[in-house]
Amino acid sequence: MTSVQPWVVLAFCSAIFFIGLTGLLIRRNILVILMCIELMLNAVNLTFVTYSKQFDHMGGQMSVFFIIAVAAAESAVGLGLVIAMFRTLRSVDTDEISLLRE
C-alpha cells in the first residue's frame, strides 16, 4: 500500500484554501461567500489531519472536530441571516446589506 506524500496533500490544501479566498474576495452573493468560507475551513482541516498523521499526534484531529462544530454553527446562523435578508430585500447580494440600516 502506497501512501501519499505530505507535501502533495499540503499543496492540495493550499490550492483549495486560495480558491476559497479568491471566491470570498471576488463574489458578491452571500451563499457563495458562505461556501467559500466552508471551503477554506475544510482546507485547514485537511492540513491539521495531515500534520496529525505525519507527527503521530492526535491534537490535530481533535482540532478538526472543534472546527467542524464551529463551521456547522456558522452555517446555521449564516443561512438564517440569508433567509431573513432575502425575505426583506428579495436579494442575497452583499451590496444590498447597507439598505438594512435604514
C-alpha positions as CSV (number, residue, x, y, z in Angstrom):
1,M,0.0,0.0,0.0
2,T,1.4,3.3,-1.0
3,S,0.9,6.5,1.0
4,V,0.6,10.0,-0.3
5,Q,3.5,12.3,0.5
6,P,2.6,15.1,2.9
7,W,3.8,17.8,0.6
8,V,1.3,16.7,-2.1
9,V,-1.6,17.0,0.4
10,L,-0.4,20.3,1.7
11,A,-0.1,21.6,-1.9
12,F,-3.7,20.5,-2.5
13,C,-4.8,22.2,0.8
14,S,-3.2,25.4,-0.2
15,A,-4.8,25.3,-3.6
16,I,-8.2,24.7,-2.0
17,F,-7.7,27.5,0.5
18,F,-6.7,30.0,-2.1
19,I,-9.6,29.1,-4.3
20,G,-11.9,29.8,-1.3
21,L,-10.1,33.0,-0.6
22,T,-10.4,34.2,-4.2
23,G,-14.1,33.4,-4.2
24,L,-14.5,35.2,-0.9
25,L,-12.9,38.4,-2.2
26,I,-14.5,38.3,-5.7
27,R,-18.1,37.1,-5.2
28,R,-21.0,39.2,-4.0
29,N,-23.6,36.5,-3.4
30,I,-23.8,35.7,0.3
31,L,-24.4,32.0,-0.3
32,V,-21.3,31.7,-2.4
33,I,-19.3,33.6,0.2
34,L,-20.5,31.1,2.9
35,M,-19.5,28.2,0.7
36,C,-16.0,29.8,0.2
37,I,-15.6,30.1,3.9
38,E,-16.5,26.4,4.3
39,L,-14.0,25.5,1.6
40,M,-11.3,27.4,3.5
41,L,-12.2,25.7,6.7
42,N,-12.1,22.3,5.1
43,A,-8.6,23.1,3.7
44,V,-7.4,23.9,7.2
45,N,-9.0,20.7,8.5
46,L,-7.2,18.6,5.9
47,T,-3.9,20.4,6.9
48,F,-4.5,19.6,10.5
49,V,-5.1,15.9,9.7
50,T,-2.0,15.7,7.5
51,Y,0.2,17.1,10.3
52,S,-1.5,14.9,12.8
53,K,-0.8,11.9,10.8
54,Q,2.8,12.9,10.0
55,F,3.8,13.6,13.6
56,D,1.6,10.8,15.0
57,H,-0.2,13.2,17.4
58,M,-4.0,13.4,18.0
59,G,-4.1,17.1,18.7
60,G,-4.7,18.0,15.0
61,Q,-7.6,15.6,14.8
62,M,-9.2,17.0,17.9
63,S,-8.9,20.5,16.5
64,V,-10.7,19.2,13.4
65,F,-13.7,18.1,15.4
66,F,-13.8,21.6,17.1
67,I,-13.6,23.4,13.7
68,I,-16.3,21.2,12.2
69,A,-18.6,22.1,15.2
70,V,-17.9,25.8,14.7
71,A,-18.4,25.5,11.0
72,A,-21.8,23.9,11.5
73,A,-22.9,26.6,13.9
74,E,-21.6,29.3,11.5
75,S,-23.6,27.7,8.6
76,A,-26.8,27.6,10.6
77,V,-26.5,31.2,11.7
78,G,-25.4,32.4,8.3
79,L,-28.2,30.7,6.5
80,G,-30.7,32.1,8.9
81,L,-29.4,35.6,8.2
82,V,-29.5,34.9,4.5
83,I,-33.2,33.8,4.7
84,A,-34.0,36.9,6.8
85,M,-32.2,39.1,4.3
86,F,-34.0,37.5,1.3
87,R,-37.4,37.9,2.9
88,T,-36.7,41.6,3.5
89,L,-34.8,42.6,0.3
90,R,-35.6,39.8,-2.2
91,S,-31.9,39.7,-2.9
92,V,-28.8,38.0,-1.4
93,D,-26.3,40.4,-2.9
94,T,-23.8,41.9,-0.4
95,D,-24.3,45.4,-1.8
96,E,-27.9,45.3,-0.6
97,I,-26.8,44.8,3.1
98,S,-26.3,48.6,3.5
99,L,-30.0,49.0,2.9
100,L,-30.9,47.2,6.1
101,R,-29.5,50.1,8.2
102,E,-32.4,52.4,7.2
